[in-house]
Amino acid sequence: MHATRSRTRWLLPALVAVAWLALGGFSGPFAGKLSEVAVNDSTAFLPSSAEATEVAEQVKAFGDARGLPAVVVAERASGLTQADRDYLGGRDFPGEASPVIPSPRDDQAAQVVVAVDPGDPAGAVEDIRAKVADPPDGLTVLVTGPAAQVADLKEAFGGIDGLLLLVAGAVVALILVLVYRSPLLPLVVLLSGVFALGLASLAVYLLADGDVIDLNGQSQGILFILVFGAATDYALLLVSRFREELRDTEDRYQAMRVAWRATVEPIAASAGTVVLGVLCLLFSDLNSNKGLGPVAAIGIGAALLASVTFLPAVLVLLGRSAFWPLRPKLGSPHPEASGLWARVARMISARPRATWVLTAVVLLAGVAFVPQLKASGTAQSDVFLTEVDSVAGQEVLSRHFPGGSGAPTVVLARTGQAEAVTRAAADVDGVSDVRPAGEASGLVRLDVVLDDPADSEAAITTVQRLRDAVRAVPDADAKVGGPTATQLDTQTTSERDRLVIIPIVLLVIFLVLALLLRSLLAPLLLIATVVLSFAATMGVAALVFNGLFDFPGADPVVPLFGFVFLVALGIDYNIFLMTRVREESAELGTRAGVLRGLTITGGVITSAGVVLAATFSALAVLPILFLAQIAFIVAFGVLLDTFVVRSLLVPALAVDVGKRIWWPSRLARGRD
């Protein structure tokens, strides 16, 4: 009977492990296929309801076959020769090409505008660049314009499949080896993350391929990092509790049973908080934000599933061998009882009010710099942190042509008011030229060339003035679209999203915490601490971005993404801490429960924070401004939450408030 029971006890975890191995073998390759279904052109970021979107739809009635513009610009400092012009005009470009257009300012440059297939702009630009790869000596030829920016973005995101995963995996492995001083356990934890990523990639691939969700390079990069970071965080919590139970229980199956039951609730609550937090992005009017919500939610769900099934199955099969060579022995002392976190708990116990007040003052000092954060938007050419042809070509174009010549702004108006709208547009400061471009369905199309590059902040300001001017024409029903208007609408919508989504995220997290902690006061305090931490992080980010890195600014969506990830992930550590505090407070009273909960969870939560910060830092290996900024904000914010908010501010507040923190639950009437 005993032998039969022993065989059946290992059979279930063995079957779970084998099932995950089979699933991992099937789903793993899909992580490398996500780029096939990712869309990185401007249509992936368009607001779902905006004036530029309406214009883009109405322009189709004009039978416009010109596609997405790629601008081939040639420059010779001593002046173009006839051979240079013949070379530029004699190329067989993939798409409808304009005649060679000489510079109106000098004889040193000329351009050809090629309308490429918007379905594959990157492939067309690659072909164009190949055709101008051998210019005459002394002639510089570059490809720029919206199509070239799409191609350069695709190339920049090409490192996601390999480099990003390699860096993230290496960082996590190194930290786990340092934390556990074991060669085997990090492999198990990493394998859990790899399987979670494979499952998430399979689900995202199928949904994106079926046009159910939108995927772009930014979402893809965040997915990889989020899955690795979350899976490792959940693993650290389970592993720590399993090791703790192995010191008190000889039976590894019983130890895992207790550890799993004790950690599944906070892990599930943590995952649920992040899932609900990122799904709040569905309230965004930007397709790119809406796409990130379900993509990130799928990633967190996969990390949760792997962490509560595959990981415990493998750990229970390995038993104490998983921690070799430092196996936890039955009856051995718990190292946290006399370590660093025990000393931190004693310090907080001695001066709780002074601790939280001083900590709050330090965070408020960071908050003071938030007004310095420049998050009103950047030029599209500024999104690259390395030199790319589309940016270099735009600089050449701006020296010799009106900046917006390769990507005109589009004005649509009623045919009967064409002359009035043309005059109004031409009178706008910053407009270089207004050209009729056809009539259809009772509407006239005007192509407006701007003085400044189409992706610049100056051009955006001009488009704002242009909209005011043409809307003022009676009975014209004029609308303004095109690349610059799309960028303007995207920025405006991002600012609107912040005002809508942030309160929803806070409400969702409050409800999750209230259900988890059976309290109304504790969730309010926890949310307040995390919001304070987020604000301090943004203040520090403003100093770093402006001074240390000299970034040109930030997209309006950066603070929103920073908030969603930092608040959702920052609450994680408070969940890990306060669920254990609640468990201990039920037996020891609130004050002793807080101090013991901090002592026991301090090491594992700190390790989890370091791992998550390190994995998000890996996003900086991709040369994209947005991802570099998100990497810093989340990494710094998580470390601030881990070492300051969760380690000092929250426990000190809880000790000072006492049992009232659990109001209105029964614990509020227990021991202080």
Secondary structure, DSSP 4 states (H G I P E B T S, - for coil): -HHHHHHHHHHHHHHHHHHHHHHHHHHGGGGGTHHHH---SGGGT-BSSSHHHHHHHHGGGGT----EEEEEEEE-TT---HHHHHHHHT---SSEEPPPEE-SS-SSEEEEEEEE-TTSHHHHHHHHHHHTSSPPTT-EEEEESHHHHHHHHHHHGGGIIIIIHHHHHHHHHHHHHHHH--SHHHHHHHHHHHHHHHHHHHHHHHHHHTTSS---HHHHHHHHHHHHHHHHHHHHHHHHHHHHHHTT-S-HHHHHHHHHHHHHHHHHHHHHHHHHHHHGGGG-SBHHHHHHHHHHHHHHHHHHHHHHTHHHHHHHHHGGGGGTTSPPPTTPPPGGGGSHHHHHHHHHHH-HHHHHHHHHHHHHHHHTTGGG---S---GGGGBSS--HHHHHHHHHHHHS-TTTTS-EEEEEEGGGHHHHHHHHHTSTTEEEEEEEEEETTEEEEEEEESS-TTSHHHHHHHHHHHHHHHTSTT---EEESHHHHHHHHHHHHHHHHHHHHHHHHHHHHHHHHHHHT-SHHHHHHHHHHHHHHHHHHHHHHHIIIIIS------THHHHHHHHHHHHHHHHHHHHHHHHHHHHHHHH-HHHHHHHHHHHHHHHHHHHHHHHHHHHHGGGGS-BHHHHHHHHHHHHHHHHIIIIIIIIIHHHHHHHHGGGGGTTSGGGGS--
